[in-house]
Amino acid sequence: MKRKTHSTTHHRILVVTGKLFSERGYFGVSMQDIATELGITKAALYYHFTSKDALAELLLRNSLNELKIELKNAVSSSTLPSDVVFTIVKTLLDFKIRHPEISLLSSLGAGNDERSPILETVIEVRQELFKFIRTLVVGLDFSRRITYRAIATVVGSMISLTLSPFLMETKQSSKQTAKNISQLLLSGADGKSAQ
């Protein structure tokens, strides 16, 4: 019974922390804020998690793993390349609504304290998500009905809107950001852009 209680408390901590991060941002939430919101002591919170960074990292990695499963399942039922693209975008949007903690991927960037360990985690999770999405779209033939470039623009713009900014450069125009995301998504395993 103690194991189940520990697991339930652990899960509750992650859910509440994700909600707080999405409302106040990572740097706007302290371990005391999380403990207060949960109605537990700060010491009890530290029993479960050694630091806010450790909590945020687990939250992001769990969310990423769940998102990858949802994306893979959603895409598996798509037949046309355009269906795959729009299924990916819809899944990302639906996931962001259910998992507000995913906003950490877009709220932490170059303007934040670059010495913070969480930034390293955010960058790793961003890269892993992009690589995974690229595996879902690589090899699709977009020559029918709609051009490859049009799909790339739509996908890049939608993903940018959904989870932006994925790129660390904060002074980019939205057009440049969409172009960079499209190139990243559509580049092959060798890193060269598909033509």
C-alpha positions in Angstrom: 0.0 0.0 0.0 2.9 2.4 0.8 4.3 1.9 -2.7 0.9 2.9 -4.3 0.6 6.0 -2.1 4.2 7.0 -3.0 3.4 6.6 -6.7 0.1 8.6 -6.4 1.9 11.4 -4.6 4.7 11.4 -7.2 2.1 11.7 -10.0 0.2 14.4 -8.2 3.4 16.4 -7.7 4.2 16.2 -11.5 0.6 17.3 -12.5 0.6 20.3 -10.1 4.1 21.3 -11.1 3.2 21.1 -14.8 0.2 23.4 -14.2 2.3 25.9 -12.2 5.1 26.0 -14.8 2.6 26.7 -17.5 0.9 29.5 -15.5 4.0 31.2 -14.1 7.0 29.9 -16.1 9.8 27.8 -14.8 11.6 30.6 -13.1 8.4 31.9 -11.5 7.8 28.8 -9.5 9.7 27.7 -6.4 9.8 24.4 -4.6 7.9 26.2 -1.8 5.2 27.2 -4.3 4.8 23.6 -5.4 4.6 22.3 -1.8 2.0 25.0 -0.9 -0.1 24.2 -3.9 0.0 20.5 -3.0 -0.7 21.2 0.6 2.5 19.4 1.8 5.6 20.6 3.4 8.7 21.5 1.4 10.6 18.7 3.2 8.0 16.2 1.9 8.4 17.6 -1.6 12.2 17.1 -1.3 11.6 13.6 -0.2 10.2 12.9 -3.7 12.4 15.2 -5.8 15.9 16.5 -5.0 15.5 19.7 -6.9 13.2 21.8 -9.1 15.5 20.9 -12.1 15.1 17.2 -11.4 11.3 17.6 -11.2 11.2 19.6 -14.4 13.4 17.1 -16.2 11.3 14.2 -15.3 8.1 16.1 -16.2 9.5 17.0 -19.7 10.9 13.5 -20.4 7.7 11.8 -19.4 5.7 14.2 -21.5 8.0 13.7 -24.5 7.7 9.9 -24.2 3.9 10.1 -24.1 3.9 12.6 -27.0 6.0 10.3 -29.1 3.6 7.4 -28.5 0.6 9.6 -29.4 2.3 10.9 -32.6 3.3 7.4 -33.7 -0.2 6.0 -33.1 -1.9 9.0 -34.8 0.3 8.9 -37.9 0.0 5.1 -38.3 -3.7 5.5 -39.4 -2.9 8.2 -41.9 -2.6 7.3 -45.6 -1.8 10.4 -47.5 1.2 12.6 -46.9 -0.9 15.6 -46.2 -2.9 13.5 -43.7 0.3 12.7 -41.9 1.3 16.3 -41.6 -2.1 17.5 -40.4 -2.3 14.6 -38.0 1.0 15.6 -36.5 -0.1 19.2 -36.0 -3.4 18.2 -34.5 -1.8 15.7 -32.2 0.7 18.5 -31.0 -2.1 20.9 -30.4 -4.3 18.4 -28.5 -1.3 17.3 -26.5 -0.4 20.9 -25.5 -3.9 21.4 -24.2 -3.8 18.3 -22.0 -0.2 18.7 -21.0 0.5 22.4 -20.2 4.0 21.6 -19.0 5.1 21.1 -22.6 5.1 25.0 -22.7 8.5 24.8 -21.0 9.9 23.8 -24.5 8.9 27.2 -25.8 9.2 29.4 -22.7 12.8 28.6 -21.9 15.4 29.9 -24.3 18.4 32.1 -24.9 17.0 35.0 -22.8 17.1 32.8 -19.6 20.0 32.1 -17.4 22.2 29.9 -19.6 23.9 28.3 -16.6 20.6 26.7 -15.5 20.8 22.9 -15.9 17.2 22.8 -17.1 18.1 24.6 -20.3 20.3 21.7 -21.3 17.4 19.4 -20.7 15.1 21.6 -22.7 17.5 21.7 -25.6 17.9 17.9 -25.6 14.1 17.3 -25.4 13.5 19.8 -28.3 16.1 18.0 -30.4 14.7 14.6 -29.6 11.2 15.7 -30.5 12.4 17.2 -33.8 14.3 14.1 -34.7 11.3 12.0 -33.9 8.9 14.1 -36.0 11.4 14.0 -38.9 11.3 10.2 -38.8 7.5 10.4 -39.2 7.7 12.6 -42.3 10.9 11.5 -44.0 10.3 9.6 -47.3 6.7 10.9 -47.8 5.9 11.9 -51.3 4.2 15.3 -51.3 4.1 15.7 -55.1 0.5 14.9 -55.4 -2.2 17.6 -54.9 0.1 19.9 -53.0 3.7 20.9 -53.4 6.4 19.8 -51.0 7.3 23.4 -50.3 3.7 24.3 -49.5 3.5 21.4 -47.0 6.8 22.4 -45.5 5.6 25.9 -45.0 2.3 24.9 -43.5 3.9 22.3 -41.2 6.7 24.6 -40.1 4.3 27.5 -39.4 1.8 25.3 -37.5 4.5 23.6 -35.4 6.1 27.0 -34.8 2.8 28.4 -33.6 2.1 25.3 -31.5 5.5 24.9 -29.7 7.5 27.9 -30.7 10.1 29.1 -30.5 12.1 25.9 -30.8 15.1 27.7 -32.1 17.3 29.5 -29.6 17.6 32.6 -31.7 15.1 35.0 -30.3 15.5 37.8 -32.9 14.3 35.7 -35.9 11.3 36.7 -37.9 8.4 34.2 -37.8 9.0 33.5 -41.5 12.7 32.6 -40.8 11.7 30.5 -37.8 9.1 28.6 -40.0 11.7 28.1 -42.7 14.3 26.8 -40.3 11.8 24.4 -38.7 10.7 23.2 -42.1 14.3 22.6 -43.2 14.9 20.7 -40.0 11.8 18.5 -40.4 12.4 17.8 -44.0 16.1 17.1 -44.0 17.0 13.5 -44.4 19.1 11.3 -42.2 22.2 12.7 -43.7 21.2 16.2 -42.6 20.8 17.5 -46.1 17.5 19.1 -47.2 15.2 17.1 -49.3 14.5 18.7 -52.7 
